């Protein structure tokens, strides 16, 4: 099973009570909202970007572009990626035109800053943009540790941060973001864990404008990687704290800690108080979280 979202016990579906139309055929407004180079240029201004109708992976193309000298803030955007992936290499794919899929190239001003800080910045940026651009309530948009964005407790966005090294030197940070806008979740498993923006808004989302907003917020927060403001904003948005969780070692699929998520430290690690009272420090790159099964 892939990475699942933490949900309240007893919840069986992420579909809102009154869902908007979700089908394989786009409405007229959705067709006019389709991403094009012209619409992206109008939304992004002078920001360098490359747009593809279909692509293997935005992160892969961004890595190549970064190696060729792409400037800080350049972005790769697509309507469909055939080899999209999330944390731990898990495959992820959405039908063309149903998600906002992009990768941003960042040039670190200080190579000593932990990559985890970029994870925090990306998560806070997406959440802030959803609140500002779409008018969603703060309590409805939360972060599942370490970097999933949830809408009403269900996953609406995933983030994949990949550093690009040239020898021992950190050359770039690639920030990959996949945001469910009108993704049709056909299986019961997906309907139980994931959702899309338009299913709750019941209105067509302008993905070009939302992209511009996310990039503006990302620029704001990546300028504050070294201060306490970013950590505090990220921590305050987490819905994992206080939950009973199970930490799974991805390499073995075995639980390494079961207990209450107490807090996070400034390096982004989750502190779990296990059932025997021990405090375990859980690192995002090594585990995923699931609610323990109720016997």
N, C-alpha and C positions, 0 to 999 in steps of 0.2 A: 504494500500500500504506500502511496506517496505521502508527502507531507500534508498533514491535515490541520485544520484550524481548531483551536480551543473553543468549545462552545459550552453554553450552560447545559447542565445535565437535564435530560428529558427532551431537549430539542431534537426534532427529527427532520427538519427541512430549513433551508436558508431562504426559501421563497417567501416574499412578503405577503400579507393577507390579500392584497389587490395588486397582482403583478401586471406590468405593462406587457404589451405584445412582444413575445420572443418567438421568432420562427426563422426559418432559413431564408425568407424573402425580405429584403429591406424595404422599408416604407419610402415614400417620396422624400421626406425630410432626411432620412438616413442616407439616401443616395446623394442628395445635395451636400451632405456633410462629409462625403468620402474625401479622404486625404489626397491631395495633389501637391506637386511642387509649388504651384502658384499659391494655393491656400496656405501652405507652410511658410512661404516667403513673406506673405502678408502678415502672418501671425508672429513670426520669429524675427522679423526685421533683418538686421545685418548679421545675425548669428550664423556661422557656417553650418550647413547641414547637408546630408545626403539622404535622398528618399528613394525607396524601392517598393514596387508593388509586391514583389515576392523576394524573399531573402533566405539564406540558410539560418543565420542567427545575427541579430543586431550586435551582440557582444563580439562575435568573431570579426565582423566587418569593421567595427569600431577599433578593435585591436590592430587590425591591418592598417587602417587609416592613421591611427596614433603612431605606429611604427614608421609611417611615411612622413610624419611631421604635422599632423592635424593640430590646430591650435586648441588651447584650453577652452572648454565650453562647446566645442563642436558636437553635433548630435547626429546619430543615424536613426532613421525612422522607417517603419515598414507597415504595410497592411497585413502581411502574413509572413511568418517565419516557419520554415519547414523543420528546423532542428532547434527550436527553442528549448531552453533548459532552465532549471532553477537550482537551488542549493543542492549540493551533493550529486550534481549531474543528472538530476531527475528530469525527464522529458516533459515538456509542456507545450501545448498547441491550442490555438483558438482559430475558428473560421475567419477567413479574410473579412476585414472591415468591422469586426466585433470587439476589438480591444485597442488600447493605445500601447504600442510596442516601440520602445526606443532605448538607445544606449547613449550615454553622455561621456565624453572624454574629458577628464580632469587632469591638469598638470600640477602635481603637489608643489606648493611653495616651500614646504618643510617636510622632507622625507622621513623625519623622525616621528611624525604623527601616525598613530595606529590606524590601520585600515578600518578598524571597528568604528572609528569616528565618522568615516564616510558612510558607513552603514546607518549610523544614527542620523546623519544629516539628510540622507536620501529619504528615510522613513518619515522624518519630521516634515520635510519639504512636501512630500506627496500629501500627507495628512493636512498640512496647512493650506495647500492649494484646493483640496476638496472642500474644506470649510469656507474658504474665501470665494472661490469661483462658483460653487454649486449651492452654497447656503445650507449645507448639512449641519446638523447640531453636533457640538463637540463630543457629547456623550455617545453619539451613534458611530463615530469614527475613532477607532482605537488601534493600538499597535499590539500585536501578539509578539512577544519576545522571540527572536531579536528584531525582525524587520518585516513581518507580514502586516499589511494594513487590512483591518477588518471593518466591515460595515454591518452594524447590528449583530456583531458576534460572528460574522462569516467572512471568509477571505475574499477580498476584492482586488488585492494587488500584491504582487511579489517583487522582490528586489534581489538582484544578484550583483555583488561587487567583486571585480576581478582586477588585481594589480598586474601591471605590465612591467616586467623587469628587463633591463639591459645589463647583463652581468649582475653585479651586486648593486646596481643603481636602480632606484624606483623611477621609471620613466613616465608612467601614467596610471591613473585609476579609471577603470571602465565601470560605469554605473548603469546596469541594465534594469529596466523597469517594465513590467507587464501589468497593465491595469484593465480589469474586466469592465467593459462599457455596456455591451449588449450581447455577451457570450451566451449561447443557448446551452444550458447544462441538462443534457438528455438523461444521464444516468442518475439513479437514486443516490449513489455514493457521492457524486459531485453536488447534487442538489442539497445534500445534507451538510456540506462543508464550505461551499463557495457561493458567491452571488455576483451580480453585476449592478453597476450604478443605475442604469435606466430601469431596472426592475423595481427600484425604490422611488426613483424620481418621477417615473411615468412621463418623461419628456426626453427629447433627443439631446444628447450631450455633444457639444462642438469640441471634438477632440483636438483640433488645431489650437484653439484658444486655451483649452485645458493644458495642453503641452507647454504652451508659452508660460502659463502661470506656474506650473511645476518647475520649469527651468529657472524662472525668476526666484522662486523660493529656495531652490537648490543653491543658486548663487549666493543668496543671503546667508544660508546656514553653513556653507562650506567656507565662507569668510570668517566663521566663528568656531572653527574646529577646536581651537586651543583653549577656549574659555569654558566657564561652567554653564553658561546659558544653554548650550546645545544639549549637554547631558541632562540638565534639569527638564528641558522641554520633552526630550525623549522619554525620560523616566516617568514624567507626569502623564504621558499618553499611554503607557503600558496597561493592558488589562490582565496581564498574567500574574501580577503581584497579588498575593493573598490566596491564589488558587492552589488546589491540590494538583500536583503535576507528576508526571513520570518522565524522567530523562532517559532517552534511549541512545545507546552507543550505536551509531550508524554502521560501523564496520562489522559489528557482531549481531545487531538487532536485539541486543540484550539490555534490560533495564540496569542503569547504574545508580539511580537515585529515585526514590519515591517519597514524596512529602509535600510540604507547603513551600511555595515560592515566596521567600521573605523579602528579597530586595535585589538590586543590581549594583555592581560597583562601577567605578568610572571607566574601567576597561571594557564594560559591556557584559561582563560575566553575570550569570544568574546565580543567586545564593539560595540554595534549597535546604530547608531543615527536614532531615529524614525522620522516619518514624522512631528511630532510636535516639533522636535529639542531636545527631551530628549535623554540622553545617557543611554542605558540599558546594564547591564552586564549580559551576557548569559553564563550559565555554561553547559559544554558538557554533564554531566550526566543527565540533566533534559530536554533537547530539541534535536530536529533534525532540519536540515535546508532544505528548499525547495525554489526554485525560485517562487516568486509570479506569479500567473496566469496573463497573458496579456489579458485584456478585449477586 
